[in-house]
Amino acid sequence: MNQNQEIIALKREASGTGESRSLRLNKKIPAIVYGEKKDPLLICVDEKTLKMRIQDPGFFSKQCELKIDNETINVLPKDLQVHPVKESILHIDFLRVGENTTVTLSVPVKFSNENSCPALKQGGVLNVVRYEVEIKTLVSKIPEFLEANLDGLEIGDNIHISSIKLDEGVKPTITDRDFTIATLAPPTVMKVEEEESKPDEEASSTEGESEVSKEESEKSDTVEEKKENDNPKN
């Protein structure tokens, strides 16, 4: 796991809607630290800093160090509350963690070795079933991502959770089946090209029939003219 990120926080004495609104007007986001059988700690963090941090897709799977006065607390971001219309940040929860703390969280899946995947070289399509996998793990062993190796995979192959290497103590929360992460499907371009070529073939066939009908009509007119010329009455 990467080095812990540092977030500066301030203690807040009061709680409630009015206090939270006042903090947000001053570009501070109300937050709470809980866990490890200790009393909850009311804090606030800088809005701009938090907005930058949550842009990281792995923000909620990485430990943070909260710097509060002269104290450092190791935490894991847990729950982010966002305004339903404005999409502004309203509140964030942090889980206080220790060396033996076990957490359940979702970790992103990263696909590697696309260049050595025969299925993709042949025009196959990678259909991702799960972009994230929920796991249960010690905080000290939280992976930044789960790696799905595409090396040597052919069209029709599937990537299951059993094919992903997990460190000892890291387990998926789904344990009753070997669930699918992604599949390698055949290319769809060929079907489209075949469907597009059918109208051209039909048009070519119609043109051919039209030319034959035209020739037969011309032959018929020539025979009729000959009969009229050979008729003594004329």
MOSULFEN-V166624 format. One record per residue. N is the residue number from 0. SS is DSSP state (2 for helix, 1 for strand, 0 for the rest). BURIAL is + if it has 9 or more other ideal C-beta (glycine too) atoms within 8 Angstrom, else -. Layout:
# MOSULFEN-V166624
n=N ss=SS burial=BURIAL
n=N ss=SS burial=BURIAL
This chain:
# MOSULFEN-V166624
n=0 ss=0 burial=-
n=1 ss=0 burial=-
n=2 ss=0 burial=-
n=3 ss=0 burial=+
n=4 ss=1 burial=+
n=5 ss=1 burial=-
n=6 ss=1 burial=+
n=7 ss=1 burial=-
n=8 ss=1 burial=+
n=9 ss=1 burial=+
n=10 ss=1 burial=+
n=11 ss=0 burial=+
n=12 ss=0 burial=-
n=13 ss=0 burial=-
n=14 ss=0 burial=-
n=15 ss=0 burial=-
n=16 ss=2 burial=-
n=17 ss=2 burial=-
n=18 ss=2 burial=+
n=19 ss=2 burial=+
n=20 ss=2 burial=-
n=21 ss=2 burial=-
n=22 ss=2 burial=+
n=23 ss=2 burial=+
n=24 ss=2 burial=-
n=25 ss=0 burial=-
n=26 ss=0 burial=-
n=27 ss=1 burial=+
n=28 ss=1 burial=+
n=29 ss=1 burial=+
n=30 ss=1 burial=+
n=31 ss=1 burial=+
n=32 ss=1 burial=+
n=33 ss=1 burial=+
n=34 ss=1 burial=+
n=35 ss=0 burial=-
n=36 ss=0 burial=-
n=37 ss=1 burial=-
n=38 ss=1 burial=-
n=39 ss=1 burial=-
n=40 ss=1 burial=+
n=41 ss=1 burial=+
n=42 ss=1 burial=+
n=43 ss=1 burial=+
n=44 ss=1 burial=+
n=45 ss=1 burial=+
n=46 ss=2 burial=+
n=47 ss=2 burial=-
n=48 ss=2 burial=+
n=49 ss=2 burial=+
n=50 ss=2 burial=+
n=51 ss=2 burial=-
n=52 ss=2 burial=+
n=53 ss=0 burial=+
n=54 ss=0 burial=-
n=55 ss=0 burial=-
n=56 ss=0 burial=-
n=57 ss=0 burial=+
n=58 ss=2 burial=+
n=59 ss=2 burial=+
n=60 ss=2 burial=+
n=61 ss=0 burial=+
n=62 ss=1 burial=+
n=63 ss=1 burial=+
n=64 ss=1 burial=+
n=65 ss=1 burial=+
n=66 ss=1 burial=+
n=67 ss=1 burial=+
n=68 ss=0 burial=-
n=69 ss=0 burial=-
n=70 ss=1 burial=-
n=71 ss=1 burial=-
n=72 ss=1 burial=+
n=73 ss=1 burial=+
n=74 ss=1 burial=+
n=75 ss=1 burial=+
n=76 ss=1 burial=+
n=77 ss=1 burial=-
n=78 ss=1 burial=-
n=79 ss=1 burial=+
n=80 ss=1 burial=-
n=81 ss=1 burial=-
n=82 ss=0 burial=-
n=83 ss=0 burial=-
n=84 ss=0 burial=-
n=85 ss=0 burial=-
n=86 ss=0 burial=-
n=87 ss=0 burial=-
n=88 ss=1 burial=+
n=89 ss=1 burial=+
n=90 ss=1 burial=+
n=91 ss=1 burial=+
n=92 ss=1 burial=+
n=93 ss=1 burial=+
n=94 ss=1 burial=+
n=95 ss=1 burial=+
n=96 ss=0 burial=+
n=97 ss=0 burial=-
n=98 ss=0 burial=-
n=99 ss=0 burial=-
n=100 ss=0 burial=+
n=101 ss=1 burial=-
n=102 ss=1 burial=+
n=103 ss=1 burial=-
n=104 ss=1 burial=+
n=105 ss=1 burial=+
n=106 ss=1 burial=+
n=107 ss=1 burial=+
n=108 ss=1 burial=+
n=109 ss=1 burial=-
n=110 ss=1 burial=+
n=111 ss=1 burial=+
n=112 ss=0 burial=-
n=113 ss=2 burial=+
n=114 ss=2 burial=-
n=115 ss=2 burial=-
n=116 ss=0 burial=+
n=117 ss=2 burial=+
n=118 ss=2 burial=+
n=119 ss=2 burial=+
n=120 ss=2 burial=-
n=121 ss=0 burial=-
n=122 ss=0 burial=-
n=123 ss=0 burial=+
n=124 ss=1 burial=+
n=125 ss=1 burial=+
n=126 ss=1 burial=-
n=127 ss=1 burial=+
n=128 ss=0 burial=-
n=129 ss=0 burial=+
n=130 ss=0 burial=-
n=131 ss=1 burial=-
n=132 ss=1 burial=+
n=133 ss=1 burial=+
n=134 ss=1 burial=+
n=135 ss=1 burial=+
n=136 ss=1 burial=+
n=137 ss=1 burial=+
n=138 ss=2 burial=+
n=139 ss=2 burial=-
n=140 ss=2 burial=+
n=141 ss=0 burial=+
n=142 ss=0 burial=+
n=143 ss=0 burial=+
n=144 ss=0 burial=+
n=145 ss=1 burial=+
n=146 ss=1 burial=+
n=147 ss=1 burial=+
n=148 ss=1 burial=-
n=149 ss=0 burial=+
n=150 ss=0 burial=-
n=151 ss=0 burial=-
n=152 ss=0 burial=+
n=153 ss=0 burial=-
n=154 ss=0 burial=+
n=155 ss=0 burial=-
n=156 ss=0 burial=+
n=157 ss=1 burial=-
n=158 ss=1 burial=+
n=159 ss=1 burial=+
n=160 ss=2 burial=+
n=161 ss=2 burial=-
n=162 ss=2 burial=-
n=163 ss=0 burial=+
n=164 ss=0 burial=-
n=165 ss=0 burial=+
n=166 ss=0 burial=-
n=167 ss=0 burial=-
n=168 ss=0 burial=-
n=169 ss=0 burial=+
n=170 ss=1 burial=+
n=171 ss=1 burial=+
n=172 ss=0 burial=-
n=173 ss=0 burial=-
n=174 ss=0 burial=-
n=175 ss=0 burial=-
n=176 ss=0 burial=-
n=177 ss=0 burial=-
n=178 ss=0 burial=+
n=179 ss=1 burial=+
n=180 ss=1 burial=+
n=181 ss=1 burial=+
n=182 ss=1 burial=+
n=183 ss=1 burial=+
n=184 ss=1 burial=+
n=185 ss=0 burial=-
n=186 ss=0 burial=-
n=187 ss=0 burial=-
n=188 ss=2 burial=-
n=189 ss=2 burial=-
n=190 ss=2 burial=-
n=191 ss=2 burial=-
n=192 ss=2 burial=-
n=193 ss=2 burial=-
n=194 ss=2 burial=-
n=195 ss=2 burial=-
n=196 ss=2 burial=-
n=197 ss=2 burial=-
n=198 ss=2 burial=-
n=199 ss=2 burial=-
n=200 ss=2 burial=-
n=201 ss=2 burial=-
n=202 ss=2 burial=-
n=203 ss=2 burial=-
n=204 ss=2 burial=-
n=205 ss=2 burial=-
n=206 ss=2 burial=-
n=207 ss=2 burial=-
n=208 ss=2 burial=-
n=209 ss=2 burial=-
n=210 ss=2 burial=-
n=211 ss=2 burial=-
n=212 ss=2 burial=-
n=213 ss=2 burial=-
n=214 ss=2 burial=-
n=215 ss=2 burial=-
n=216 ss=2 burial=-
n=217 ss=2 burial=-
n=218 ss=2 burial=-
n=219 ss=2 burial=-
n=220 ss=2 burial=-
n=221 ss=2 burial=-
n=222 ss=2 burial=-
n=223 ss=2 burial=-
n=224 ss=2 burial=-
n=225 ss=2 burial=-
n=226 ss=2 burial=-
n=227 ss=2 burial=-
n=228 ss=2 burial=-
n=229 ss=2 burial=-
n=230 ss=0 burial=-
n=231 ss=0 burial=-
n=232 ss=0 burial=-
n=233 ss=0 burial=-
